[in-house]
Each structure stands twice: as C-alpha cells, then as structure tokens.
Amino acid sequence: MPTVAQSTETDWVSRFADDVIAESERRAPGTKPGSGSGPDSAPVIVVASGISPSGPVHLGNLREIMTPHLVADEIRRRGYEVRHLISWDDYDRYRKVPNGVPGIDASWAEHIGRPLTSVPAPAGSPYPNWAEHFKAALTDSLAELGIEYDGISQTEQYTAGTYREQVLHAMRHRGDIDAILDRYRTKDKPKKQPQKQGQKKVEEAELEAAEGSGAADEDDGGSGASGYYPYKPYCGGCGKDTTTITSYDDETTELSYTCAECGFAETVLLSEFNRGKLVWKVDWPMRWAYEGVVFEPSGVDHSSPGSSFVVGGQIVREIFGGDQPIGPMYAFVGISGMAKMSSSKGGVPTPADALKIMEAPLLRWLYARRRPNQSFKIAFDQEIQRLYDEWDALERKIADGSVLPADAAAYARATGTAGGELPRTPRPLPYRTLASVVDITAGAEEQTLRILSDLDPEHPLTSLDEARPRLDRAENWITTQVPAEARTVVRAEPDHELLTSLDEQARESLRLLVDGLDSHWSLDGLTTLVYGVPKTIAGLEPDAKPTAELKVAQRTFFALLYRLLVGRDTGPRLPTLLLAVGADRVRKLLGA
C-alpha cells in the first residue's frame, strides 16, 4: 500500500499541513514547530474543533472534526508533535427543544436559556445532563474512526475560573470590542445576486447546517443603558442567561445584573465570579489566543462579512494580542435520499448511524477525498452500494499501481492514521452482494455462509467472521434503511399460472438456464449464464457484443426470472439471487 508521503502531489490535506507548519514557524521563528518543551523549542502545534452538544451531533458537524483531524494526522506523520483540541461548547445556552429526540417532551422548554450542562438528559439516559448525553454518542464514534484528540469542557473552564484574566481583560476593553463590532454593524448588507432555485436551496441548507452549535447564535453581546458588555452572567436565581448587566467597575470588578426571567438581581465581584461566559464573538477569538490555535475550520455561516470568524480575526489581534488561525470554510454535507440536516428538526443521521451501515475507513474516505469547500452526500439509500463499488475499485487500483496520487493519498488517510491501520474486513466481498444475501436469508447464518462460500468455489469462505464487519454493516443497512415493502421474499410455490402462459421461446430460455445451473454455479458463472441465455436464443455467440435488440431481450428475460422467483419485476442481482435461492429451489420455481 502506498504511504501518504508517496501520494501527496495534489492532496488538499498535505497543502494545509504545509501551511500550518509554515504558520507555526512564523509565530516562533528559529524553532522547529511542535518540538515540545525546552528552551529552544516551539509550542506543540494546535489545531482545533468546536462542537456544541445541544442535540444529536450529525454528519455535517463531523466535518468540523474530520477536517482538522486529517491535517493533524498528516503533521504527525511528518514527525511533529500536534494537539487536536475539541472544545465542547457545553456552557452554551440551551436554545430550543429539538424534535425527534427520544425521552423528551415540551416540558424541556423550561430549561431554555440555561447552560447545556444544567439541562436534564433525556429520560432514561445514564448521563448526568443534556451535554454529556449527546457527547457520549459522538465520542464512541470518534474512537471507532481513529480520531485522536484532547477534549475540553467549556463548562469546566469557565466555572473553574480558567479564563478569569481573559474575561477581565475583555471587560476592560469593552469599548474597543464594541467599536470593532460596530464596524460591521453599520455596514449595509450585501445585495443578493439572483439565484437559481436549486442553488438557493443548497445555500440555505448550508447556512442552516450548523444549527444547534454555539456559533449559530452569532452573539456579540448587547448594549443597554449602562453601555456594551461582552460578558453574560447566568442568573443566580433561575440559572438562565436572561440577564442584563446594569453596572460594572473596572477597578473593583464589581458587577451588577438583573434577570428578566425571574426578577433576580445581585452584585458580584467578577474577579471571583465564575457563573457566566464571554459572548460568542468574543469567546471564540479569546480561545484562539489562549490555546495558540493555528488551524481551525468553520462552516459557511461564519465566513460572511460580520460573522464570528471574520470579526474574530479583528478581536484576536486588537484585543487579545493573538493570531487568527488558518481557517478554511467547509461546505454542506448532505444525505443521499434525505433532506438537509438540521439538529433542531430531528431525525438527523449521526456518525454512529453511519457507522452502523458502513465501515470506518469508508466514512473517513468520504471526508478525505473532498476539499473542505466541496459539498458531498453520505448515502443511506441504495447509493451506498455504488459507493462501496467505487471504494472496492479504488482498492484494486491501489493493488495494481494504476491509482492517481491524490486518490492514493485519500485512501491511505481513510484506512489508517499516524498511529496505525484501522480494523478491516479480511475478505471484503461486494457490499451489494452481501446486502442481497442477508436480505434473502433474513440473516440466517448457516444459509448465509453456504451462499457466500458458493460465490468463489475455488476459495470458499470458511467462516462468516472473514466477511465481517462488512457483512454486519450490510445486514444493518437492509434491516434499518430498506423499507419492508422493498425487501426480497422468495416465492414458496411456483407461479403455475404464469408458467402455463409462457410461449415456446420463454420456455426454452428457462430450460437453458436450468440446464446450465450446475456447470455455472458460482457468482461469475451464473453471471455468464443469465446474460448468455438470451444470446443463445438469438443465435449469437456467448461473447457477442450487446445490441439494442439483445439488451431488450435480456431485460425481458430478467423480468421473467424475477416474477417467477420473487413475484416482482425487479430484485437483487440475479446471479446473487440464484445462489441464495439454491439450485434445487430454482428448478422447482422455474417449473423444471
């Protein structure tokens, strides 16, 4: 297998890694980036992701993690020390009750405005609060995907006073922050260009894809009678952020606030008070400076004029004396056969959902092969079979050396990390074949093993474990994503009415097929047989090139076989179906 280093000529991950290393050298000239501790060494290279566990963390959110992961992994492969920081924005306010989440009801609305870590988890959850419930499912998936990271809880950071000096500094410079924000508040919104309807829908979907994240609020604080403040206390009475600061003294750090929700009011010393946080447009750049972040991507909603990433670049330099990270915009991730993803609308597929129907390397590959600004779809419908075919074809190109460099790099990044190879299926049989077999057998292991062993009689499968985990993923796809009415049910008895209505040519076609079963009993052999019968009927040689007329005859023959075997005009690929049904039962159903 080629290494990433051999295949990076046109690889976007390598180009970003080059930029990150160069930026690290710029920030600490004369030192080797990521060289660790020591008087002549630079800090470890930091790349970052931010995830708000406000609901199911979906496959669009995964791009926020996968993009820096791939770049960090490339930097590690080059021998540098790098830290991938995932900031859990669990001290964000609970904004709305999401749809489609089991174990909750309308009563959760009473918690709107409280930190995510102060909201009860859905009923029946083993986790102590809302944020931990939704973090847990994602962390399991990240482990399966081979993603190495350091997680930081913003609840823990703020309530421990970790950012105290940064909070006090922001409050002292609140006038300067307000002036920066005002540069964008006073700008006229850019005129929208005429859009095609399809383009408009895609852009709207992209802008909503980050819904549910802390960043989605684009909160820059507010100005009241006493001025602008970049800090928001959580109320000491009701625990919500429905508070307004009424006064603040820079010298004593005495802060007074009132709560619009419950009427509570108090005066505290901000130098000792830990129940609040900087507003988002100040919080994000503060953390860039505090953590020394060199690379962090952002969604399309953060890249417009006046958005948090653009404004953050001004604030991190002018207020906190830091540098804005290299920040590529990442585009929308869709689901094949589903509407666009939004955490608040419910039913959005998560990484855990995807990993039930596809192996981790395939999911990694979908993110690795596309530049961050390219949108793509993840298949939960029949398209997953084509994706697996494409993946298997790539593996064959890797094996015979015909692969393009960028494709080889994406494959290497998908199948392993700097820490080693990801688990893989020993005998990766075609996904569509596995799906057809488990569809027909309803997962019966003995029958499944018999059929899979017949696929290649010269090298029969000796155990289903050889086909796992791909076999299990295909079975999960059939049982969870394929509607019951689309499942394959083999007829119990022959369709005598149809058989007696056939003309002589159709009967001869069935006879040729039945007579050739034993001598063609393998996947390749049966493929040759079912395509060859119409050629023989037409008086053509077995290797004859298909004509328009022959293709019509083949489709007609295939439809007849499907009706006699499964009572429909279509079904799984016929060679697989024949293997699954078994020669004796095929003969019976075809009237032999």
C-alpha positions, 0 to 999 in steps of 0.5 A: 500500500502506498504511504501518504508521503508517496501520494501527496502531489495534489492532496488538499490535506498535505497543502494545509499541513504545509501551511500550518507548519509554515504558520507555526514557524512564523509565530516562533521563528528559529524553532522547529514547530511542535518540538515540545518543551525546552528552551529552544523549542516551539509550542506543540502545534494546535489545531482545533474543533468546536462542537456544541452538544445541544442535540444529536451531533450529525454528519455535517458537524463531523466535518468540523472534526474530520477536517482538522483531524486529517491535517493533524494526522498528516503533521504527525506523520511528518514527525511533529508533535500536534494537539487536536483540541475539541472544545465542547461548547457545553456552557452554551445556552440551551436554545430550543427543544429539538424534535425527534429526540427520544425521552423528551417532551415540551416540558424541556422548554423550561430549561431554555436559556440555561447552560447545556450542562444544567439541562436534564438528559433525556429520560432514561439516559445514564448521563448526568445532563443534556451535554454529556448525553449527546457527547457520549454518542459522538465520542464512541464514534470518534474512537471507532474512526481513529480520531485522536484528540484532547477534549475540553469542557467549556463548562469546566473552564469557565466555572473553574475560573480558567479564563478569569484574566481573559474575561477581565481583560475583555471587560476592560476593553469593552469599548474597543470590542464594541467599536470593532463590532460596530464596524460591521454593524453599520455596514449595509448588507450585501445585495443578493445576486439572483439565484437559481432555485436549486442553488438557493436551496443548497445555500440555505441548507448550508447556512442552516447546517450548523444549527444547534452549535454555539456559533449559530447564535452569532452573539456579540453581546448587547448594549443597554443603558449602562453601555456594551458588555461582552460578558453574560452572567447566568442568573443566580436565581433561575440559572438562565442567561436572561440577564442584563448587566446594569453596572460594572467597575473596572477597578473593583470588578464589581458587577451588577445584573438583573434577570428578566426571567425571574426578577433576580438581581445581585452584585458580584465581584467578577474577579471571583465570579465564575457563573457566566461566559464571554459572548460568542464573538468574543469567546471564540477569538479569546480561545484562539489566543489562549490555546495558540490555535493555528488551524481551525475550520468553520462552516459557511455561516461564519465566513460572511462579512460580520460573522464570528470568524471574520470579526474574530480575526479583528478581536484576536489581534486588537484585543487579545494580542493573538493570531487568527488561525488558518481557517478554511470554510467547509461546505454542506454535507448532505444525505443521499435520499434525505433532506438537509440536516438540521439538529433542531428538526430531528431525525438527523443521521449521526456518525454512529448511524453511519457507522452502523451501515458502513465501515470506518475507513469508508466514512473517513474516505468520504471526508478525505477525498473532498476539499473542505469547500466541496459539498458531498452526500453520505448515502443511506439509500441504495447509493451506498452500494455504488459507493462501496463499488467505487471504494472496492475499485479504488482498492484494486487500483491501489493493488495494481499501481494504476491509482492517481496520487491524490486518490492514493493519498485519500485512501491511505488517510481513510484506512489508517492514521499516524498511529496505525491501520484501522480494523478491516474486513479480511475478505471484503466481498461486494457490499451489494452482494452481501446486502442481497444475501442477508436480505434473502436469508433474513440473516440466517447464518448457516444459509448465509455462509453456504451462499457466500462460500458458493460465490468463489468455489475455488476459495470458499469462505470458511467462516462468516467472521472473514466477511465481517464487519462488512457483512454486519454493516450490510445486514444493518443497512437492509434491516434499518434503511430498506423499507419492508415493502422493498425487501426480497421474499422468495416465492414458496410455490411456483407461479403455475399460472404464469408458467402455463402462459409462457410461449415456446421461446420463454420456455426454452430460455428457462430450460437453458438456464436450468440446464446450465445451473450446475456447470455455472454455479458460482457468482461469475458463472451464473453471471455468464449464464443469465446474460448468455441465455438470451444470446443463445436464443438469438443465435449469437455467440456467448461473447457477442457484443450487446445490441439494442435488440439483445439488451431488450431481450435480456431485460425481458428475460430478467423480468421473467426470472424475477416474477417467477422467483420473487413475484416482482419485476425487479430484485437483487442481482440475479446471479446473487439471487440464484445462489441464495435461492439454491439450485434445487429451489430454482428448478422447482420455481422455474417449473423444471 
